[in-house]
Amino acid sequence: MSEFFDPYNADRPLMLKCSCGRDHSPADHHAEVAADAAAATLRARSETAEFEAYSQEFIEATLVKALFPQDAERRNFLRAVGKKTAMAAIASVLPVASLQAMAQDRGPLEKTNLKIGFIPITCATPLIMAHPLGFYSKQGLNVEVTKTAGWALIRDKMINKEYDASHFLSPMPLAISMGLGANATPMNVATIQNVNGQAITLSLKHKDNRDPKNWKGFKFGVPFDYSMHNFLLRYYLAENGLNPDTDVQIRVIPPAEMVANLRAGNIDGFLGPDPFNQRAVFDEVGFIQLLTKDLWNGHPCCAFGTSTEFIQKNPNTFAALYRAVLTSAAMARLPGNRELIAKVISPTQYLNQPEAVISQVLTGKFADGLGKVQNVPDRADFDPMPWQSLAVWMLTQMQRWGYIKGNVDYKQIAEKVFLITDARKHMKDLGQTVPAGPGYIKHKIMGKEFDSAKPEAYLKSFAIHKMG
């Protein structure tokens, strides 16, 4: 027996029994059945008024075509299981009713051809998978998702309006809005793309040196200055008595180059995004020292956002983007969908990684490089809530390590950049569960509570910092 999960009815999994006898995963089995059935229905109705761009068949067909591009596979699978079972399987993983309803209740789009930048890491899963699964097109958007080499390039292309929206490191819109490292350009965080999903990975030569108190002189890689990776690594080192500015070296290295630098001995380790922690294990050049969820369970990593100007000029287009990405996040949150998603995002045009590596990250069942197989289902998650308290914490760390000089109006900046009211509205429209309360919640980092109402006191509590 196997389960397919509905993002809007997660407590009611649909139980399906495989009957074809072939050696493949349940997700593959059901998807191929659905592919042939949906494609056949599309062909039959394409010349009739009955068919609409937002029909259920179109939605289903987009998913299964992405998974099973070969017609023969889809036909064989349909014969093995039957159309009825195929349709039930696909309907169980897609919020078809919500997507159809939105198609009938949206304002005219100001702009339909969009370019969205992304870095090829699993943090961008909702943004990426919305493309092959058709969630953008269901909103009437023709989106080009563009693989980008590094975060400075993402920043520059957003400032220069070469991208309409983008995958961001969640502190980046704060930094760009404040003019840190670039000309000040107001940016907004629409959703958090992922929570957890990072790790500290060390070279295999340090297998017997796992106590961070002994890491003085180490060289570490992080993907960008304004990143949770940088702030969490600094936090971890400082809590273990090391000054990250004087006792170790921290270098900015594009994620795709981290494993190569580890292999070459240029760095001793990195705090980086997946899949590169797992890829270091896969390539037998590193081991996972710890998952960042062990530092702060539920911490944000990346975000989806755009410029304030784009939102003001294209409110309906922005709303359509919001709905597409939130729909993706709802599907990505459910563990039963993770293997299917790994198949969708691993190809060359997206992450360009072995499917086995992506699956280990998303399912949380992974080799740690130390001879063990770990099972951590929430190694990566996709909670989209852009809590403004998260923004306040990021600002405290920017100030702690000297990226911000002088006083900071934490609340004003957080509420201007992190759009939690918009997120709640669009989640409600999609029928998703919307957390109650204000935009500020309490967080616990390495056992220490962070109260965003008292950021100054929090900053003063640290023995190691770079504040004047």
C-alpha positions in Angstrom: 0.0 0.0 0.0 1.1 3.6 -0.6 -0.2 7.0 0.2 -0.7 10.2 -1.9 -1.3 13.3 0.2 -3.6 16.2 -0.6 -2.1 19.6 0.6 -5.6 20.7 1.6 -6.7 17.5 3.3 -3.4 16.2 4.7 -5.3 14.2 7.3 -7.0 12.1 4.7 -4.5 10.2 2.6 -5.7 8.3 -0.4 -4.7 4.7 -0.1 -3.8 3.0 -3.4 -2.5 -0.5 -4.1 0.0 -1.1 -6.9 -1.1 -3.9 -9.2 1.3 -3.8 -12.2 4.1 -5.9 -10.6 6.8 -3.7 -11.9 9.8 -2.6 -9.8 9.3 1.2 -9.3 8.2 3.6 -6.7 4.5 4.2 -5.9 4.8 7.8 -7.0 6.1 6.8 -10.4 3.4 4.2 -10.7 0.5 6.5 -10.1 1.9 9.4 -12.0 2.4 7.4 -15.2 -1.2 6.2 -15.1 -2.4 9.7 -14.7 -0.2 11.0 -17.4 -1.7 8.9 -20.2 -5.3 9.5 -19.0 -4.8 13.3 -18.7 -3.0 13.6 -22.0 -5.7 11.5 -23.8 -8.5 13.7 -22.3 -6.7 16.8 -23.4 -6.4 15.6 -27.0 -10.0 14.6 -27.1 -11.3 17.9 -25.9 -8.8 20.3 -27.4 -11.2 21.3 -30.3 -14.3 21.8 -28.1 -15.6 24.7 -26.1 -15.8 22.3 -23.1 -12.0 22.4 -22.7 -10.7 25.4 -20.8 -7.1 26.4 -20.1 -7.7 25.8 -16.4 -9.4 22.5 -16.7 -8.6 19.7 -14.3 -7.2 17.6 -17.2 -4.7 20.3 -18.1 -3.5 20.6 -14.5 -3.1 16.9 -14.2 -1.4 16.5 -17.5 1.2 19.1 -16.7 2.4 17.2 -13.6 2.6 13.8 -15.2 4.1 15.0 -18.4 6.9 16.5 -16.4 7.5 13.2 -14.6 7.0 10.8 -17.6 7.8 12.5 -20.9 7.7 9.2 -22.8 4.3 8.4 -24.4 5.0 4.7 -24.3 5.6 4.7 -20.6 2.4 6.5 -19.9 0.3 4.3 -22.2 1.7 1.1 -20.6 1.0 2.4 -17.2 -2.5 3.4 -18.0 -3.2 -0.1 -19.3 -1.9 -1.6 -16.1 -3.9 0.4 -13.6 -6.8 2.1 -15.4 -8.0 5.6 -15.9 -10.1 5.9 -12.7 -7.2 5.1 -10.4 -4.9 7.4 -12.3 -7.3 10.4 -12.0 -7.8 9.8 -8.3 -4.1 9.7 -7.7 -3.4 12.9 -9.4 -6.4 14.7 -7.9 -5.0 13.7 -4.5 -1.8 15.6 -4.9 -3.1 18.7 -6.6 -5.4 21.4 -5.3 -7.4 21.3 -8.5 -10.6 22.9 -7.1 -8.7 25.8 -5.7 -6.8 26.4 -8.9 -9.9 26.3 -11.0 -11.7 28.7 -8.6 -8.8 31.2 -8.8 -8.9 31.1 -12.6 -12.4 32.5 -12.4 -11.8 35.1 -9.7 -8.7 37.0 -10.6 -8.1 40.5 -11.9 -6.5 41.1 -15.3 -2.8 40.5 -15.3 -0.6 43.6 -16.0 2.3 41.5 -17.2 2.3 37.8 -18.2 5.8 37.2 -19.5 8.1 37.0 -16.4 11.7 36.1 -15.7 12.4 34.7 -12.2 15.9 34.0 -11.0 17.0 31.1 -8.8 20.1 29.5 -7.4 20.1 25.7 -8.1 19.7 24.6 -4.5 16.9 22.7 -2.7 15.9 25.8 -0.8 14.2 27.0 -4.0 12.1 23.9 -4.3 8.6 25.6 -4.3 9.7 28.3 -6.8 11.4 25.7 -9.1 8.7 23.0 -9.0 6.0 25.5 -9.8 7.5 25.6 -13.3 7.4 22.0 -14.5 4.2 21.3 -12.5 2.4 24.1 -14.3 1.5 26.2 -11.2 2.6 29.4 -12.9 0.8 28.7 -16.2 -2.4 27.9 -14.3 -2.3 31.5 -13.1 -2.0 32.8 -16.7 1.7 33.4 -16.3 4.4 32.6 -18.8 7.4 32.3 -16.5 11.0 31.7 -17.4 12.9 30.4 -14.3 16.5 31.3 -14.8 19.4 29.5 -13.2 21.8 32.0 -11.8 25.5 31.6 -10.8 25.6 33.5 -7.5 23.8 35.7 -5.0 25.5 39.0 -6.0 24.3 38.4 -9.5 20.7 37.8 -8.2 20.9 41.1 -6.3 22.2 43.0 -9.3 19.7 41.6 -11.7 16.8 42.5 -9.4 18.1 46.0 -8.9 18.6 46.4 -12.7 15.1 45.0 -13.3 16.4 42.1 -15.4 14.4 39.8 -13.2 10.8 40.4 -12.3 11.0 38.3 -9.1 13.6 36.0 -7.5 14.8 33.4 -5.2 16.5 35.3 -2.4 18.5 34.5 0.7 16.0 35.7 3.3 18.2 38.5 4.7 19.0 39.9 1.2 15.8 41.9 0.7 16.5 43.6 4.1 20.1 44.4 3.1 19.1 45.6 -0.4 16.3 47.8 1.0 18.7 49.3 3.4 21.5 49.9 0.8 23.9 47.4 2.4 26.4 46.4 -0.3 24.4 48.0 -3.1 22.3 51.0 -3.9 19.2 51.1 -1.7 16.3 49.6 -3.6 13.1 48.7 -1.7 12.5 44.9 -1.9 9.8 42.6 -0.3 9.7 39.1 1.0 6.5 37.5 -0.1 7.1 34.0 1.3 9.9 32.1 3.0 10.9 29.4 0.5 12.3 26.9 3.0 13.0 26.3 6.7 15.9 24.2 7.9 17.6 22.6 4.9 21.2 23.6 5.7 24.2 21.9 7.4 27.7 22.3 8.5 29.8 20.0 6.4 33.5 19.3 7.1 36.3 17.7 5.2 36.8 14.0 5.9 40.2 14.8 7.4 38.4 16.3 10.4 36.4 13.2 11.3 38.2 13.0 14.6 38.0 16.7 15.3 34.3 17.4 15.7 34.5 19.7 18.7 34.1 23.3 17.4 36.1 24.6 20.3 39.1 23.1 18.5 38.5 24.7 15.2 40.7 27.8 15.6 42.4 28.5 12.3 39.7 26.7 10.2 38.6 28.1 6.9 34.8 28.0 6.2 32.7 28.8 3.2 29.3 30.5 3.2 27.2 31.5 0.1 26.9 35.2 0.9 27.5 37.8 3.6 23.8 38.5 4.0 22.7 34.9 4.5 21.3 32.7 7.3 24.3 30.5 6.6 26.7 33.2 7.6 24.7 34.3 10.6 24.1 30.8 11.9 27.8 29.8 11.4 28.9 32.9 13.3 26.4 32.2 16.0 27.5 28.6 16.4 31.2 29.4 16.5 30.7 32.3 19.0 28.6 30.0 21.3 31.6 27.7 21.3 34.0 30.4 22.3 35.5 31.3 18.9 35.4 34.8 17.4 34.3 34.3 13.8 36.2 37.4 12.7 39.6 36.6 14.3 39.8 32.9 15.2 38.6 31.5 11.8 38.3 32.6 8.2 34.9 32.8 6.6 34.9 33.1 2.8 32.0 33.7 0.4 31.8 30.8 -2.1 29.0 30.1 -4.6 27.0 27.0 -3.5 27.9 25.1 -6.6 31.6 25.6 -5.9 31.6 24.5 -2.2 32.2 20.8 -2.8 35.1 21.4 -5.2 36.7 23.8 -2.7 36.3 21.2 0.0 37.9 18.5 -2.2 40.8 20.8 -3.1 41.5 21.6 0.5 40.8 25.3 0.1 38.4 25.2 3.0 38.0 22.9 6.0 34.2 23.0 5.8 31.2 25.1 4.9 27.8 26.0 6.2 25.9 25.8 3.0 22.6 24.9 1.4 21.6 21.5 0.2 22.0 19.6 -1.9 25.7 20.4 -1.6 26.1 19.1 2.0 24.7 15.8 0.7 26.7 16.0 -2.5 29.9 16.2 -0.4 28.9 12.9 1.3 27.9 11.4 -2.1 31.3 12.3 -3.6 33.0 11.0 -0.4 34.9 14.3 0.3 33.0 15.4 3.4 30.7 14.5 6.3 27.8 16.3 7.9 28.8 17.7 11.2 25.3 18.8 12.1 22.1 19.9 10.5 21.2 23.6 11.1 17.8 22.4 12.5 19.8 21.3 15.5 20.8 24.9 16.0 17.4 26.4 15.4 14.6 24.1 14.4 12.3 25.9 11.9 14.8 28.6 11.1 14.3 30.4 7.7 16.7 30.1 4.9 15.6 31.4 1.5 12.7 33.5 0.4 10.7 34.4 -2.6 10.3 38.1 -3.3 10.4 41.0 -5.7 10.8 44.8 -5.7 8.3 47.1 -4.1 8.1 48.9 -7.5 7.1 45.7 -9.3 4.3 45.0 -6.7 3.0 48.6 -7.1 2.9 48.4 -10.9 1.7 44.8 -11.2 -0.6 44.0 -8.2 -2.6 41.3 -10.0 0.5 39.7 -11.5 2.1 39.7 -8.1 -1.0 38.1 -6.6 -0.9 35.4 -9.3 2.8 34.7 -8.5 1.9 34.5 -4.8 -0.8 31.9 -5.4 1.5 29.8 -7.6 4.3 29.7 -5.1 2.0 29.1 -2.1 0.4 26.2 -4.0 3.8 24.8 -4.6 4.8 25.2 -0.9 1.7 23.4 0.3 2.5 20.5 -1.9 6.2 20.5 -0.9 5.4 20.5 2.8 3.8 17.0 2.7 6.4 14.2 3.2 4.4 11.9 1.0 5.2 14.1 -2.0 8.9 14.5 -1.5 10.2 11.6 -3.7 8.0 12.8 -6.5 9.3 16.4 -6.1 12.9 15.1 -6.1 12.2 13.6 -9.5 10.8 16.9 -10.8 13.6 19.2 -9.7 16.7 17.1 -10.1 17.1 17.4 -14.0 19.7 19.6 -15.7 17.6 22.7 -16.2 16.9 22.9 -12.5 19.2 21.5 -9.9 21.3 19.2 -12.2 22.0 16.8 -9.4 21.6 13.0 -9.0 18.0 12.2 -8.0 19.3 10.1 -5.1 21.0 13.1 -3.6 17.9 15.3 -3.8 15.7 12.5 -2.4 18.0 12.1 0.6 17.7 15.8 1.4 13.9 16.1 0.9 12.9 12.8 2.6 15.4 13.2 5.4 16.7 9.7 5.1 20.4 10.2 4.4 24.0 9.0 4.7 25.9 11.3 7.0 29.4 10.5 5.7 30.3 9.0 9.1 29.0 5.5 8.3 25.5 6.0 9.5 22.1 6.5 7.8 20.1 9.1 9.5 16.3 9.5 9.5 15.3 13.2 10.0 12.0 13.9 8.2 12.2 17.6 8.9 15.7 18.0 7.7 14.1 20.4 5.1 10.6 21.9 5.2 8.7 24.6 3.3 6.8 26.7 5.7 6.0 29.9 3.7 5.2 32.3 6.6 7.3 35.4 6.5 7.2 36.1 10.2 8.4 39.7 10.9 10.2 38.4 14.0 12.5 36.5 11.7 13.4 39.8 10.0 14.2 41.3 13.4 16.5 38.5 14.3 18.4 38.9 11.0 18.8 42.6 11.7 20.2 41.9 15.1 22.8 39.7 13.6 23.7 42.2 10.9 24.2 44.7 13.7 26.1 42.2 15.9 28.7 41.5 13.2 29.1 45.1 12.0 27.1 45.0 8.7 24.8 47.7 10.1 26.3 50.7 11.8 24.3 52.8 14.4 20.8 52.4 15.6 18.2 50.3 13.9 14.4 50.7 13.7 13.9 46.9 13.7 10.1 47.0 13.7 9.7 49.5 10.9 12.2 47.7 8.6 10.7 44.3 9.3 7.1 45.3 8.6 8.1 47.2 5.5 10.0 44.3 3.9 8.3 41.1 5.2 4.7 40.9 3.8 3.0 38.7 6.3 -0.4 40.4 5.9 -0.3 39.6 2.1 0.8 36.1 2.8 -2.1 35.4 5.2 -4.6 36.8 2.7 -3.4 34.7 -0.2 -3.1 31.6 2.0 -6.7 32.1 3.1 -7.8 32.5 -0.5 -6.2 29.2 -1.3 -8.0 27.4 1.6 -4.7 26.9 3.4 -4.3 27.0 7.2 -3.3 30.5 8.3 -1.5 30.8 11.7 -3.3 33.3 14.0 -1.7 36.1 15.9 0.6 39.1 15.0 3.6 38.9 12.8 5.9 38.4 15.7 6.5 35.1 17.5 9.3 33.8 19.8 12.1 31.7 18.6 14.7 29.5 20.3 18.3 29.4 18.9 20.7 27.0 20.6 18.5 26.9 23.7 18.3 30.7 24.0 15.0 32.4 23.5 14.7 35.4 21.1 12.0 37.9 21.9 11.7 40.3 18.9 10.2 42.9 21.2 13.5 43.3 23.0 16.2 43.2 20.3 18.6 45.6 22.1 18.7 43.5 25.2 19.2 40.4 23.1 22.2 42.0 21.4 23.8 43.0 24.7 23.5 39.5 26.0 26.3 38.2 23.7 29.9 38.1 24.9 31.4 37.9 21.4 30.3 40.5 18.8 31.7 43.2 16.6 29.6 46.1 17.7 31.3 49.4 18.6 
